């Protein structure tokens, strides 16, 4: 299955609308894993769930955030 969204080519407004669209869906059967991961990565970075210092600390422990 091909991804529904060209995440790297979307504007921030388009990304917000895509997230809202996904939240409004009754099921996510047509949503690819790549689409969901792109949404989660974007939200993670957008809201700085882990700050830069913590990312470096976690990277030293073997966890990768890219």
N, CA, C and O atoms as a GROMACS GRO file, in nm:
protein
  264
    1UNK      N    1   0.084  -0.118   0.000
    1UNK     CA    2   0.000   0.000   0.000
    1UNK      C    3   0.089   0.124   0.000
    1UNK      O    4   0.187   0.132   0.074
    2UNK      N    5   0.054   0.220  -0.084
    2UNK     CA    6   0.129   0.345  -0.091
    2UNK      C    7   0.082   0.443   0.016
    2UNK      O    8  -0.035   0.443   0.053
    3UNK      N    9   0.173   0.524   0.062
    3UNK     CA   10   0.139   0.626   0.161
    3UNK      C   11   0.037   0.724   0.102
    3UNK      O   12   0.040   0.753  -0.018
    4UNK      N   13  -0.053   0.773   0.185
    4UNK     CA   14  -0.153   0.870   0.141
    4UNK      C   15  -0.095   1.010   0.129
    4UNK      O   16  -0.145   1.092   0.052
    5UNK      N   17   0.009   1.037   0.206
    5UNK     CA   18   0.062   1.173   0.217
    5UNK      C   19   0.208   1.178   0.171
    5UNK      O   20   0.287   1.088   0.199
    6UNK      N   21   0.241   1.286   0.099
    6UNK     CA   22   0.380   1.314   0.064
    6UNK      C   23   0.433   1.408   0.172
    6UNK      O   24   0.449   1.528   0.149
    7UNK      N   25   0.459   1.353   0.290
    7UNK     CA   26   0.486   1.430   0.410
    7UNK      C   27   0.598   1.531   0.392
    7UNK      O   28   0.590   1.643   0.442
    8UNK      N   29   0.704   1.492   0.321
    8UNK     CA   30   0.819   1.582   0.304
    8UNK      C   31   0.789   1.699   0.210
    8UNK      O   32   0.867   1.794   0.204
    9UNK      N   33   0.677   1.693   0.137
    9UNK     CA   34   0.641   1.800   0.043
    9UNK      C   35   0.525   1.884   0.093
    9UNK      O   36   0.482   1.977   0.025
   10UNK      N   37   0.473   1.852   0.211
   10UNK     CA   38   0.355   1.920   0.263
   10UNK      C   39   0.393   2.043   0.346
   10UNK      O   40   0.496   2.046   0.413
   11UNK      N   41   0.307   2.144   0.338
   11UNK     CA   42   0.325   2.262   0.424
   11UNK      C   43   0.280   2.227   0.565
   11UNK      O   44   0.216   2.123   0.586
   12UNK      N   45   0.312   2.311   0.659
   12UNK     CA   46   0.269   2.287   0.796
   12UNK      C   47   0.117   2.284   0.806
   12UNK      O   48   0.061   2.201   0.878
   13UNK      N   49   0.050   2.373   0.736
   13UNK     CA   50  -0.097   2.375   0.736
   13UNK      C   51  -0.153   2.244   0.681
   13UNK      O   52  -0.249   2.190   0.736
   14UNK      N   53  -0.095   2.193   0.575
   14UNK     CA   54  -0.140   2.066   0.518
   14UNK      C   55  -0.117   1.951   0.616
   14UNK      O   56  -0.198   1.859   0.625
   15UNK      N   57  -0.007   1.956   0.689
   15UNK     CA   58   0.021   1.852   0.788
   15UNK      C   59  -0.082   1.856   0.901
   15UNK      O   60  -0.128   1.751   0.946
   16UNK      N   61  -0.117   1.975   0.946
   16UNK     CA   62  -0.218   1.988   1.050
   16UNK      C   63  -0.351   1.930   1.001
   16UNK      O   64  -0.419   1.859   1.075
   17UNK      N   65  -0.387   1.962   0.877
   17UNK     CA   66  -0.512   1.910   0.821
   17UNK      C   67  -0.507   1.757   0.807
   17UNK      O   68  -0.608   1.690   0.829
   18UNK      N   69  -0.392   1.703   0.771
   18UNK     CA   70  -0.377   1.558   0.759
   18UNK      C   71  -0.393   1.491   0.894
   18UNK      O   72  -0.456   1.386   0.905
   19UNK      N   73  -0.335   1.550   0.997
   19UNK     CA   74  -0.350   1.495   1.133
   19UNK      C   75  -0.497   1.498   1.173
   19UNK      O   76  -0.548   1.400   1.227
   20UNK      N   77  -0.563   1.610   1.148
   20UNK     CA   78  -0.706   1.620   1.182
   20UNK      C   79  -0.787   1.517   1.105
   20UNK      O   80  -0.878   1.455   1.160
   21UNK      N   81  -0.755   1.500   0.978
   21UNK     CA   82  -0.825   1.400   0.895
   21UNK      C   83  -0.809   1.261   0.955
   21UNK      O   84  -0.906   1.186   0.965
   22UNK      N   85  -0.688   1.226   0.993
   22UNK     CA   86  -0.663   1.094   1.050
   22UNK      C   87  -0.737   1.077   1.183
   22UNK      O   88  -0.788   0.969   1.212
   23UNK      N   89  -0.742   1.182   1.264
   23UNK     CA   90  -0.814   1.175   1.390
   23UNK      C   91  -0.964   1.157   1.370
   23UNK      O   92  -1.032   1.095   1.452
   24UNK      N   93  -1.016   1.211   1.260
   24UNK     CA   94  -1.159   1.204   1.232
   24UNK      C   95  -1.203   1.071   1.170
   24UNK      O   96  -1.322   1.042   1.164
   25UNK      N   97  -1.108   0.990   1.123
   25UNK     CA   98  -1.143   0.864   1.060
   25UNK      C   99  -1.203   0.767   1.161
   25UNK      O  100  -1.161   0.761   1.276
   26UNK      N  101  -1.301   0.691   1.115
   26UNK     CA  102  -1.360   0.590   1.202
   26UNK      C  103  -1.265   0.472   1.220
   26UNK      O  104  -1.254   0.416   1.330
   27UNK      N  105  -1.197   0.434   1.112
   27UNK     CA  106  -1.094   0.329   1.120
   27UNK      C  107  -0.969   0.380   1.049
   27UNK      O  108  -0.974   0.479   0.975
   28UNK      N  109  -0.860   0.312   1.071
   28UNK     CA  110  -0.734   0.351   1.007
   28UNK      C  111  -0.683   0.241   0.916
   28UNK      O  112  -0.562   0.228   0.894
   29UNK      N  113  -0.774   0.161   0.863
   29UNK     CA  114  -0.736   0.050   0.777
   29UNK      C  115  -0.665   0.095   0.650
   29UNK      O  116  -0.581   0.022   0.596
   30UNK      N  117  -0.697   0.214   0.600
   30UNK     CA  118  -0.634   0.265   0.479
   30UNK      C  119  -0.512   0.352   0.505
   30UNK      O  120  -0.455   0.408   0.412
   31UNK      N  121  -0.472   0.364   0.631
   31UNK     CA  122  -0.357   0.446   0.667
   31UNK      C  123  -0.235   0.356   0.680
   31UNK      O  124  -0.236   0.256   0.752
   32UNK      N  125  -0.131   0.393   0.608
   32UNK     CA  126  -0.010   0.310   0.610
   32UNK      C  127   0.070   0.335   0.738
   32UNK      O  128   0.054   0.436   0.806
   33UNK      N  129   0.154   0.240   0.768
   33UNK     CA  130   0.244   0.254   0.882
   33UNK      C  131   0.333   0.377   0.863
   33UNK      O  132   0.358   0.452   0.957
   34UNK      N  133   0.382   0.397   0.739
   34UNK     CA  134   0.467   0.513   0.711
   34UNK      C  135   0.393   0.644   0.738
   34UNK      O  136   0.451   0.738   0.793
   35UNK      N  137   0.265   0.650   0.698
   35UNK     CA  138   0.187   0.772   0.725
   35UNK      C  139   0.176   0.796   0.875
   35UNK      O  140   0.199   0.908   0.922
   36UNK      N  141   0.141   0.693   0.950
   36UNK     CA  142   0.128   0.710   1.094
   36UNK      C  143   0.260   0.747   1.160
   36UNK      O  144   0.264   0.832   1.250
   37UNK      N  145   0.368   0.686   1.116
   37UNK     CA  146   0.500   0.719   1.172
   37UNK      C  147   0.539   0.862   1.139
   37UNK      O  148   0.595   0.932   1.223
   38UNK      N  149   0.511   0.906   1.018
   38UNK     CA  150   0.541   1.045   0.980
   38UNK      C  151   0.462   1.144   1.066
   38UNK      O  152   0.516   1.246   1.110
   39UNK      N  153   0.336   1.113   1.090
   39UNK     CA  154   0.254   1.198   1.176
   39UNK      C  155   0.311   1.202   1.317
   39UNK      O  156   0.326   1.309   1.376
   40UNK      N  157   0.342   1.085   1.370
   40UNK     CA  158   0.398   1.080   1.506
   40UNK      C  159   0.531   1.153   1.516
   40UNK      O  160   0.554   1.226   1.613
   41UNK      N  161   0.619   1.136   1.418
   41UNK     CA  162   0.749   1.204   1.420
   41UNK      C  163   0.730   1.356   1.415
   41UNK      O  164   0.795   1.430   1.488
   42UNK      N  165   0.640   1.400   1.327
   42UNK     CA  166   0.617   1.543   1.313
   42UNK      C  167   0.562   1.601   1.443
   42UNK      O  168   0.608   1.706   1.490
   43UNK      N  169   0.462   1.534   1.502
   43UNK     CA  170   0.407   1.581   1.629
   43UNK      C  171   0.512   1.579   1.740
   43UNK      O  172   0.519   1.671   1.821
   44UNK      N  173   0.592   1.474   1.742
   44UNK     CA  174   0.698   1.460   1.843
   44UNK      C  175   0.794   1.579   1.834
   44UNK      O  176   0.826   1.642   1.935
   45UNK      N  177   0.838   1.610   1.712
   45UNK     CA  178   0.930   1.722   1.692
   45UNK      C  179   0.861   1.857   1.715
   45UNK      O  180   0.920   1.948   1.773
   46UNK      N  181   0.739   1.867   1.669
   46UNK     CA  182   0.664   1.993   1.679
   46UNK      C  183   0.646   2.035   1.824
   46UNK      O  184   0.657   2.153   1.858
   47UNK      N  185   0.617   1.939   1.908
   47UNK     CA  186   0.589   1.969   2.047
   47UNK      C  187   0.706   1.937   2.139
   47UNK      O  188   0.693   1.940   2.262
   48UNK      N  189   0.821   1.907   2.079
   48UNK     CA  190   0.945   1.884   2.153
   48UNK      C  191   0.921   1.796   2.275
   48UNK      O  192   0.950   1.834   2.389
   49UNK      N  193   0.868   1.678   2.248
   49UNK     CA  194   0.838   1.582   2.354
   49UNK      C  195   0.965   1.550   2.434
   49UNK      O  196   0.960   1.534   2.556
   50UNK      N  197   1.077   1.541   2.364
   50UNK     CA  198   1.206   1.521   2.429
   50UNK      C  199   1.295   1.637   2.384
   50UNK      O  200   1.316   1.656   2.265
   51UNK      N  201   1.347   1.714   2.479
   51UNK     CA  202   1.432   1.826   2.440
   51UNK      C  203   1.567   1.776   2.391
   51UNK      O  204   1.603   1.660   2.408
   52UNK      N  205   1.641   1.867   2.329
   52UNK     CA  206   1.767   1.830   2.263
   52UNK      C  207   1.867   1.766   2.359
   52UNK      O  208   1.931   1.668   2.322
   53UNK      N  209   1.882   1.818   2.480
   53UNK     CA  210   1.976   1.760   2.576
   53UNK      C  211   1.937   1.617   2.611
   53UNK      O  212   2.023   1.530   2.622
   54UNK      N  213   1.808   1.593   2.629
   54UNK     CA  214   1.761   1.460   2.662
   54UNK      C  215   1.784   1.365   2.544
   54UNK      O  216   1.818   1.248   2.564
   55UNK      N  217   1.764   1.415   2.421
   55UNK     CA  218   1.790   1.333   2.302
   55UNK      C  219   1.936   1.288   2.299
   55UNK      O  220   1.965   1.172   2.269
   56UNK      N  221   2.027   1.380   2.329
   56UNK     CA  222   2.168   1.345   2.329
   56UNK      C  223   2.197   1.241   2.436
   56UNK      O  224   2.272   1.146   2.413
   57UNK      N  225   2.139   1.259   2.553
   57UNK     CA  226   2.158   1.164   2.662
   57UNK      C  227   2.105   1.026   2.624
   57UNK      O  228   2.171   0.925   2.648
   58UNK      N  229   1.987   1.023   2.564
   58UNK     CA  230   1.929   0.896   2.522
   58UNK      C  231   2.007   0.832   2.408
   58UNK      O  232   2.018   0.710   2.400
   59UNK      N  233   2.062   0.916   2.320
   59UNK     CA  234   2.143   0.864   2.210
   59UNK      C  235   2.267   0.792   2.264
   59UNK      O  236   2.310   0.692   2.208
   60UNK      N  237   2.322   0.845   2.371
   60UNK     CA  238   2.438   0.782   2.433
   60UNK      C  239   2.401   0.646   2.491
   60UNK      O  240   2.486   0.558   2.504
   61UNK      N  241   2.274   0.629   2.525
   61UNK     CA  242   2.227   0.503   2.578
   61UNK      C  243   2.184   0.406   2.469
   61UNK      O  244   2.137   0.295   2.497
   62UNK      N  245   2.200   0.449   2.343
   62UNK     CA  246   2.167   0.362   2.230
   62UNK      C  247   2.033   0.382   2.169
   62UNK      O  248   1.997   0.310   2.076
   63UNK      N  249   1.954   0.479   2.217
   63UNK     CA  250   1.824   0.507   2.157
   63UNK      C  251   1.842   0.611   2.050
   63UNK      O  252   1.912   0.710   2.070
   64UNK      N  253   1.778   0.591   1.936
   64UNK     CA  254   1.791   0.682   1.823
   64UNK      C  255   1.660   0.755   1.802
   64UNK      O  256   1.554   0.692   1.805
   65UNK      N  257   1.665   0.887   1.781
   65UNK     CA  258   1.544   0.968   1.766
   65UNK      C  259   1.526   1.024   1.626
   65UNK      O  260   1.434   1.102   1.605
   66UNK      N  261   1.609   0.988   1.531
   66UNK     CA  262   1.594   1.044   1.395
   66UNK      C  263   1.502   0.961   1.312
   66UNK      O  264   1.479   0.994   1.195
   0.00000   0.00000   0.00000
